[in-house]
């Protein structure tokens, strides 16, 4: 086509009409001859300068000519304008162009859409549009989810504390503290448990002992345990723990023991004499080890002791009733077997007010009275030094005091919604406010013990620092023991705790994860922080001070509740920003709020410290408890106390979600508070995590269900206030959205198998362009992951385990949570995914025996289907290619690569299903193999290869 104009020029210059190539040039229109005549007249009317073109080279710039003359090409001919009218914009005609050959200096071209658009969108597979559509949809969602995960990681930070400076400021002699007593604020420590069968009392007792021995002023610490089941076994185990604590705690203080959990200390593999210099350490260590063994035996024997004691007292009661009938000479009325209640008895010969071994009305789970028992009284204000005892240990010059320890079991009655763990924690908040009122609260699970005795001091460094009055909580990372060395199911979760949480610390602070968290009591009560900041703009780039009441004004409004509180100034922008007003009818509790707020302030020892307290204000000793105070504490844990109050709505732990921890932290951040992530050199706390596949999936299911509930509730980050930073809002949005990724993940995990089944692929051809695109994307994502691994200190194996369990949990627990949440929102149907069969580990000597126990659950169905489908697809795709007339090896290799990618992520799941070698392995292999071969042969028979038809 480019030669048409050159041939035309050659014909006109030679004047030979019989050799004119115009005979070979045709037009699609019927006016071909008229066009030729018009063209000849144009050429003959040109001036003399145009004749100079004959002597120019035969090469002609056709692109320039098209640009200048507005010429149009047809198919096989040159199309000109119908007339030689000048161009309206430039004023030139074709004759002018022939007379004045002019080369433009600039040119405007359109940027190709293929450069601006992603490769996958510009290269659809028209032979399998449904495969291409599914893959592109999934990849778009993955990109969106990846952005939600990566954006909050733009500002990771590290923090460090100075314990020496803390001691110098709060525990050194000065003009305001002449005795050098501790001026640190008090701390109330909460432990929650519910069922001694699922949470062994020995584990809880070890946690209690580690807390009793913490390195913090004894008179400033108060320990509370919430027994939501009201079990006498837990009660008596705690009594035994306090008894053993009288020798264990002084031993830890004398020899500076770490960790101070007896079970962890005696089972550690390191040399216990390392760095120990006292000559009596070996003797003391041997003696305390024997005492601990006896303590464990007593704890293990408590169920039998309680049962035999109850049987003895019940027999005595029955005999008393028989003697009473005999004395009355009532021969007609006989004592029926069930007439005397089979009660559960305490050691002092009284009925246990909680749940009995033989449940009856008023003494069963969900129906029992409230219980408060002071296990360890308020300690003396002055240190109490021990003495030398030949039968025990030499505790000379060692403080033998124990912190106050209180057993609490809130009242439960039928017909009340007790709100599970969140309700139990709120009961502890109220009871502790009456009994000790520590301005800070440390929340721990019953299996999370204090591994670093200085952990509370490290957290206090942030609370007492300048600006610490705006910190609502200090979150410590969770560390776990008893995990299998390979961490098959990513139980350590280091990617989250060392990566995501540390990155959030650079924004408004980490989220609350349920345990290992130190709260400011004043923030838990629903108040806004002093000097809050509001953010505006598209990405929150504009900030200004928020219009909030000062703590003193807020507390004054609380004292005047139901009167002046209704007309008090409030921010109507968001419901969370208004003042709390309904704390209940306990005047003593309301009065304690102001005291807790004041004692939680940092020291006003510098002009830059705002909202501080004077040094020496906390040197006053704590008053002993009296009967009216304890009675008030029992009243605030009654089941009716929260009626017509804001507890659980905006005060304390928030109700309405199985993940009450995330919601509680979100509400605080939404009011403008910030949080701190405290990573200590020695792990602050350690606990246990389920290593069994079924238990792990059910744990993930609970978390994901809570996230779905958050997304469909008023706690959705879309509805947050202006006091929440933009990237913090993105992080909370990701918390509610991440379970929905499971829908796209499941579809994507089936794609390789669908490609193998159909013989198609997600792209038209697996060529060098696609492979380059795939390689670039893979390398880019790997480099980003390596960067994250580098700054967070995560090992590559831990990162890979996290990726594997993301696929396993996403295709099982997350998907089930989404289905459950949608059914609950749309139809009001609640579905609980429970175990259909249970088994226990038989090998008690193997600490990892539970790892190999297979407990079937419905959560296995989807990932198992994915695994078997991909295995079947591999065999079927291989057979299809081998029997094809024209084998398409590129599609086989592409499909096989992605199928192996899926199976590599599912490997821990398949290994968990196999159990121990020789038990379940054969069944799984035989079933999967037979199914794979059968489906493969059936598919080839029904839909044989059709490559020959294409040829």
Secondary structure as UniProt FT lines:
FT   TURN            2..3
FT   HELIX           4..14
FT   TURN            18..19
FT   HELIX           21..24
FT   HELIX           32..44
FT   HELIX           48..55
FT   HELIX           62..69
FT   STRAND          72..73
FT   STRAND          78..79
FT   TURN            88..90
FT   HELIX           94..99
FT   HELIX           113..116
FT   HELIX           119..122
FT   HELIX           126..128
FT   HELIX           129..151
FT   TURN            152..155
FT   HELIX           163..170
FT   TURN            178..179
FT   STRAND          187..193
FT   TURN            196..198
FT   HELIX           201..212
FT   HELIX           218..220
FT   STRAND          221..227
FT   TURN            228..229
FT   HELIX           232..255
FT   HELIX           262..267
FT   TURN            272..275
FT   TURN            279..280
FT   HELIX           281..300
FT   HELIX           302..327
FT   TURN            328..329
FT   TURN            337..338
FT   TURN            347..348
FT   TURN            361..362
FT   STRAND          363..364
FT   TURN            365..366
FT   STRAND          367..368
FT   STRAND          371..376
FT   STRAND          385..386
FT   TURN            390..391
FT   STRAND          404..409
FT   TURN            414..415
FT   HELIX           420..435
FT   STRAND          440..445
FT   TURN            446..447
FT   STRAND          449..450
FT   TURN            453..454
FT   HELIX           455..463
FT   TURN            466..467
FT   HELIX           468..470
FT   STRAND          471..476
FT   STRAND          479..481
FT   TURN            485..486
FT   TURN            488..489
FT   HELIX           495..500
FT   HELIX           501..504
FT   TURN            505..508
FT   STRAND          517..520
FT   HELIX           521..524
FT   TURN            525..526
FT   TURN            530..531
FT   STRAND          533..536
FT   TURN            538..539
FT   STRAND          542..545
FT   HELIX           551..559
FT   TURN            560..563
FT   HELIX           564..567
FT   TURN            572..573
FT   HELIX           575..577
FT   HELIX           587..599
FT   TURN            607..608
FT   TURN            615..618
FT   HELIX           627..635
FT   TURN            636..637
FT   TURN            639..644
FT   TURN            648..650
FT   HELIX           660..670
FT   TURN            671..672
FT   STRAND          674..678
FT   STRAND          685..688
FT   HELIX           693..711
FT   TURN            714..715
FT   HELIX           717..719
FT   TURN            722..723
FT   HELIX           726..737
FT   HELIX           738..740
FT   HELIX           741..758
FT   HELIX           768..792
FT   HELIX           796..811
FT   HELIX           813..827
FT   TURN            847..848
FT   HELIX           849..852
FT   TURN            858..859
FT   HELIX           860..882
FT   HELIX           889..905
FT   HELIX           907..914
FT   TURN            917..920
FT   HELIX           921..942
FT   HELIX           947..950
//
